Amino acid sequence: MPKGIRDLDDANFGTLNSTKNKFLVTYNSGQDEFNIISADSILSRSVDDADLPDDFVNRLNAEIDPNKITLSTLDGGSF
């Protein structure tokens, strides 16, 4: 009997170390197994069609006040 999710026969997490902190567990139905994936990867794939869902855009517009964003620490680097 498995003691944790990584002990399941259909869990393919590879080596778990600090480089995979904050990764998410997903189920891959094509391979019939659980994998871990970074949140960045999930967000990138969500816009593969170059169109964000309207609900997501509306939520951002409601929660982010552009007047409260400060760029005083913006560093453009050197040229």
CYANA upper distance limits for C-alpha pairs under 8 A (distance plus 0.5 A):
  2 PRO  CA      7 ASP  CA      5.66
  2 PRO  CA      8 LEU  CA      6.49
  3 LYS  CA      7 ASP  CA      7.02
  4 GLY  CA      8 LEU  CA      7.78
  5 ILE  CA     11 ALA  CA      7.48
  6 ARG  CA     11 ALA  CA      6.23
  6 ARG  CA     12 ASN  CA      8.09
  6 ARG  CA     13 PHE  CA      7.54
  7 ASP  CA     11 ALA  CA      7.60
 10 ASP  CA     32 ASP  CA      7.45
 10 ASP  CA     33 GLU  CA      5.02
 10 ASP  CA     34 PHE  CA      6.55
 11 ALA  CA     33 GLU  CA      6.06
 11 ALA  CA     34 PHE  CA      5.10
 11 ALA  CA     35 ASN  CA      6.80
 12 ASN  CA     33 GLU  CA      7.13
 12 ASN  CA     34 PHE  CA      6.38
 12 ASN  CA     35 ASN  CA      5.77
 12 ASN  CA     36 ILE  CA      8.27
 13 PHE  CA     34 PHE  CA      8.02
 13 PHE  CA     35 ASN  CA      5.91
 13 PHE  CA     36 ILE  CA      6.29
 16 LEU  CA     20 LYS  CA      6.77
 17 ASN  CA     21 ASN  CA      7.66
 20 LYS  CA     38 SER  CA      8.13
 22 LYS  CA     38 SER  CA      7.70
 22 LYS  CA     39 ALA  CA      8.30
 23 PHE  CA     36 ILE  CA      6.50
 23 PHE  CA     37 ILE  CA      5.87
 23 PHE  CA     38 SER  CA      5.05
 23 PHE  CA     39 ALA  CA      6.83
 24 LEU  CA     36 ILE  CA      5.80
 24 LEU  CA     37 ILE  CA      5.87
 24 LEU  CA     38 SER  CA      6.64
 24 LEU  CA     39 ALA  CA      7.23
 25 VAL  CA     34 PHE  CA      7.14
 25 VAL  CA     35 ASN  CA      6.21
 25 VAL  CA     36 ILE  CA      4.94
 25 VAL  CA     37 ILE  CA      7.01
 26 THR  CA     34 PHE  CA      6.12
 26 THR  CA     35 ASN  CA      5.85
 26 THR  CA     36 ILE  CA      6.38
 26 THR  CA     37 ILE  CA      7.52
 27 TYR  CA     32 ASP  CA      7.81
 27 TYR  CA     33 GLU  CA      6.37
 27 TYR  CA     34 PHE  CA      4.91
 27 TYR  CA     35 ASN  CA      6.67
 28 ASN  CA     32 ASP  CA      6.16
 28 ASN  CA     33 GLU  CA      5.95
 28 ASN  CA     34 PHE  CA      6.48
 28 ASN  CA     35 ASN  CA      7.40
 29 SER  CA     33 GLU  CA      7.23
 37 ILE  CA     41 SER  CA      7.20
 37 ILE  CA     42 ILE  CA      7.81
 38 SER  CA     42 ILE  CA      7.11
 39 ALA  CA     43 LEU  CA      6.74
 40 ASP  CA     44 SER  CA      6.58
 41 SER  CA     45 ARG  CA      6.66
 42 ILE  CA     46 SER  CA      6.68
 43 LEU  CA     47 VAL  CA      7.43
 44 SER  CA     48 ASP  CA      7.24
 46 SER  CA     52 LEU  CA      7.92
 47 VAL  CA     51 ASP  CA      6.18
 47 VAL  CA     52 LEU  CA      6.29
 52 LEU  CA     56 PHE  CA      7.38
 52 LEU  CA     57 VAL  CA      7.32
 53 PRO  CA     57 VAL  CA      7.03
 54 ASP  CA     58 ASN  CA      6.53
 55 ASP  CA     59 ARG  CA      6.62
 56 PHE  CA     60 LEU  CA      6.79
 57 VAL  CA     61 ASN  CA      6.68
 58 ASN  CA     62 ALA  CA      6.66
 59 ARG  CA     63 GLU  CA      6.64
 60 LEU  CA     64 ILE  CA      6.20
 61 ASN  CA     65 ASP  CA      8.00
 65 ASP  CA     69 ILE  CA      7.68
